[in-house]
Every structure is written in structure tokens, then in C-alpha cells.
């Protein structure tokens, strides 16, 4: 370990211990001053978010910029060189936003970047949004409108996303669905059971007619687009989902499930 790396590790460790001590002092003071439990809970949550951000920062700092030397040979035999400038990449986690400075490899500046060691080492997502933040955001949009999901995450985490970012993450996740279903094994014919799934989703998008047609038939402002889906699925593939749905219905009341 280099002296610079060791110094960075020591500095980050001291900062984390300092924040942990501050949390202990906060709890002790809350007891002495008889602070209400709800105020303690809020204070602890804000401090835990701050502590988590510090810990994530330490994690990134200890990984450095991913430098693997002046030249690297890729698995396909392509030999690439380290480009002169560090390339920044934003990363938005549940603890806030970070900017990662990374060494990148390619043939020359301005051309396609062939290899980013830090991205591969950390298995970073394609977008700037962390997988956990994507999970929480998309889980929210299954039950609530986009703006309501954004407001809830902002209230809990103190960070704000845009509707466009949630929509984009949803589209990117949807691209993995065909691959997922293709990878599922086909059940034996004697165990196969068909379930007809019908869904309809009113999108609230007004239906527009051609100007001439609207003049003849009269405009109907109440018509909106509706997406309908009719599919036949293998029941055996959804056994686990159905069982989970039943358990949730028993504990939480009626819920709607879409397969």
C-alpha cells in the first residue's frame, strides 16, 4: 500500500470515528435533556445519512482512480493505452451524489473509450443512478405517480430526482425483461397450466382525429388512449409470485398484481 493510500485510509477512518462519536454524544445528550423520541429519531436519521455518505466517500477514495498502468491488453487482444485526462462520472446514491474521477483507456483522446477499470471493478450501473436508488424509485412508481414517488424519496433521503430520470430508468430496466423470460426453463407439458392475463391501463392521453374526420363526426374530448394486454402465461412460472401475493393480501389487505 502506498503512503498516499495509507494516509487517505487513515484520514477517512478518523472522520468516520469522529461522526460515530458525535452520534453517541447526541444520544447521551438526548437522554440527559429528556428529548422526545420522535426528535431523537429524526436527528439520528439525518446523522445516519451523513455517516453513510462519509462511508461511501471512503469506499470510493480507497479504490482510487483505477489506474492499471500505461498500457493494458484487453481479453480480445486489443492493446490500449491510458489517456492523459481523468474522466469524471457522476454517481447518485441514496447517500447523495459523488463524482468519480477515473483513468480510462483507449486508442487516443476523442475516440471510443475501450476500458474503464474502476467502472468494472465497482460494477457500476449504466446510468448515474445507483441500483439501490433505482430499486426504490421503480418500486415507488409501481404503486404511486412519478411526482409522488419523487416527493417521498426527497422527504426520506433529502435528494430529488426528475420525472424524466424515473421514466428513463424504467425503460432501461424493461430492456432486460425479454432476456429474463428467455432464460426461464419451460415446464414439463404434463405440469403446464395456462393462465389468461388481461390488463387495461388508461393512460389519460387524449385521442386526436384527423381534422376532416373530427368535423364530420364531432369532437369527443372524453376519448383517451387505453393500453390493453392479453397474454397466456405458464402458471408454474408464477407459483412463487402467486404465493407471495396471497401472503401479502392476507397481511396488507387487497392488492393488485400485474404479471
Secondary structure, DSSP 8 states (H G I E B T S, - for coil): --HHHHHHHHHHHHHHHHHHHHHHHHHHHHHHTT--HHHHHHHHHHHHHHHHHHHHHHHHHHHTT----SEEE-TTS-EEEE-SS-EEEEEEETTEEEEEEE--EESSTTS-EEE-HHHHHHT--SSSB-HHHHHHHHHHHHHS-HHHHHHHHHHHHS----HHHHHHHHHHHHTTHHHHHHHS----GGG--EEEEEEEEEEEEE----HHHHHHH---TT-EEEEEEEEEEEGGGGHHHHHHHHHHHHHH-------
